[in-house]
């Protein structure tokens, strides 16, 4: 099992901020993706995945080098928070974007205990 830092960015017309939402104990990045979709994005990612839209993958010179679906894009970018093309148009009350980062701990067991004690650890169901 791995520990991931779940990051959140809120964007609104007059303000924006970034924060750490929680830490997630998960098997892999796909489990993180599924957990975020169910618990934070209310299945919006699943809807985007099922619409069949593909996205261009570009190199540094903006040449198209491939295509990917929404899930593949989010797994590559580690969430919408890292997407330069994210949609902020309907941000009157604020829009939340989520992402993740793998955290390396020298002693994972003690890190899990500490994060559970503070109430910051969530667990992904496999």
Buried (B, 14 or more C-beta within 10 A) or exposed (E): EBBBBBBBBBBBEEEBEEEEBBBBBBEBBEBBBBBBBBBBBEEEBBEBBEEEEEBEBEEEEEEEEEEBBBBBBBBEBBBBBBBEEBEEEEBEEBBBBBBBBEBEEEEBEEBBEBBBEEEBBBEBEE
